Amino acid sequence: MLTLLTFGPSFEMPSHSPFCVKAMALLHLSGQDWQPKYLSDPRKMPLGRLPVLKTAEGRLIPDSAHIQAYLEAEGAAFDAGLSAQDKARSHALIRMVEGHLAAGMAHDRWLRDECWPEVREAFFNRVPRMMRGPVSGMIRRKVRAAMMINGIAQFSEEERLARLAQDLETISTTLGTGPFLFGERPTAADAAIAPVLDMIRTLPCDTGLRRLVRGSPALMGYIKRARAALYPM
Ligand SMILES: N[C@@H](CCC(=O)N[C@@H](CS)C(=O)NCC(=O)O)C(=O)O
């Protein structure tokens, strides 16, 4: 039995990390037997992050892309039937969403004062109440610094939203009439991308980014299909 070391559920999602939900979706699609093990502190993990897959032999595999490669080596064919051109588009889309759109979602979770109280309670609920304020405040300061370095927090609200809207339009255009990004059945791109859209949909406060996703019938329909196919809860 495989064990996925993952952050726990929050905001209608099976984990608060999009990379953990991606790994869950890949495991679900692979048909392998697996179970989640919830952690809140990844510092002792091989890369200091989650998700990490623990194999039946006890090997630890960090990073959702390495987990995907492991499952493929074990026989999963997430992108079966895709042309070389579609595989290239899939790769570029995943990089766009994991490198940019996910940062926009994380920006709204961590840096918006209207969202922060609910995010803090959801993400730090294992920290004793007395310590929750200082611990979460320290981590929030680190996240803010990282988002300035990344650049996502440097833009005005209008500029940031315009850039994120281009990502959403790219996803909608690729989706076309669907049902999934590359046709009739979900592929690795859906496993990586749908959780990020779903996390924008379930942001705990009203943001411009959330309004863009909720205001798109195409994206909302896609998220609903992807939830049912990839991480039924
Ligand atoms: N490239 C990694 C990214 C994983 C990642 O960044 N995980 C974040 C949560 S979304 C993490 O564990 N950060 C450390 C922390 O929260 O302490 C993957 O695809 O798995």
The ligand as a Gaussian input file, in Angstrom:
#p B3LYP/6-31G(d) Opt

LIG

0 1
 N        7.439000      21.195000      -6.650000
 C        6.754000      20.664000      -5.491000
 C        6.103000      21.797000      -4.730000
 C        5.524000      21.372000      -3.380000
 C        5.321000      22.568000      -2.481000
 O        5.756000      23.686000      -2.784000
 N        4.682000      22.325000      -1.348000
 C        4.463000      23.402000      -0.404000
 C        2.989000      23.515000      -0.024000
 S        2.004000      24.001000      -1.395000
 C        5.240000      23.115000       0.874000
 O        5.295000      21.988000       1.343000
 N        5.842000      24.165000       1.450000
 C        6.556000      24.061000       2.713000
 C        5.709000      24.417000       3.886000
 O        4.497000      24.662000       3.718000
 O        6.235000      24.414000       4.994000
 C        5.722000      19.618000      -5.940000
 O        5.325000      19.613000      -7.108000
 O        5.376000      18.749000      -5.120000

